[in-house]
Amino acid sequence: MTPPPYVPGHALLDGRSVVITAAAGAGIGGATARRCLEEGARVLLSDAHERRLGESAAALAREFGRDRVAALPCDVTDERQVAALFDTALARFGRIDVAVNNAGLGGTADLVDMADEQWDRVLDVTLTGTMRCTRAALRRMRAQGAGAVVHNASVIGWRAQRGQAHYAAAKAGVMALTRCASVEAADYGVRVNAVSPSLAMHPHLVKVTSEDLLDELTRREAFGRYAEPWEVANVIVFLASDYASYMTGEVVSVSSRHP
């Protein structure tokens, strides 16, 4: 089954300022940056890969205007870089309306063979990195009395998959973080939600996942296909927009997967 036609923008984020981690390249982060710009936002892209980040930002700036696109490298395992990212967004745009925490790191290893370093690295990027960015965003949104934070979780946080104990634990942690942070952030008018994609195809996934596994996962999707990254980005934009004004603490499945 082929994906549906690409959905045009409807000014859902008109005039908003958005910070997105892991936003370089052709994955969900890059698709989210494009969707936010198409919806009228100003975007600060971030990624740990400086060359790829520069190329992505330059291409988007040519298309949407240099006044609406900024970029800053950031390693979400480094608290100083995280703070600099959000301070730069404030300096550039005057406020931070939306933070999209997309940075994550996977890998495949059975638990009996997994080294502490493998476990620690995946959790540091995927869970603790999300916490660092959420904390930085909330500290700056609190003074505004408004804002939206959206995390990228995964159905693996709910469902078991061989070789994914570290990644599954990290994504389940992101889901729990979403719920707890939302209760606290509600005190000052900030919403915290998450998306939970099943299978969104992008070049990096192809590099780290076997063809047989991708075929198996695709067959288990009810639509018989993987999601396009922009289909996940659409739900992120919805959660960031005023259409989700009464939603917080939710983890929204972006999946057609059947049992």
Secondary structure, 3 states (H helix, E strand, C coil): CCCCCCCCCCCCCCCCEEEECCCCCCCHHHHHHHHHHHCCCEEEEEECCHHHHHHHHHHHHHHHCCCCEEEEECCCCCHHHHHHHHHHHHHHHCCCCEEEECCCCCCCCCHHHCCHHHHHHHHHHHHHHHHHHHHHHHHHHCCCCCEEEEEECCHHHCCCCCCCHHHHHHHHHHHHHHHHHHHHHHHHCEEEEEEEECCECCHHHHHHCCHHHHHHHHHCECCCCCECHHHHHHHHHHHHCHHHCCCCCCEEEECCECC
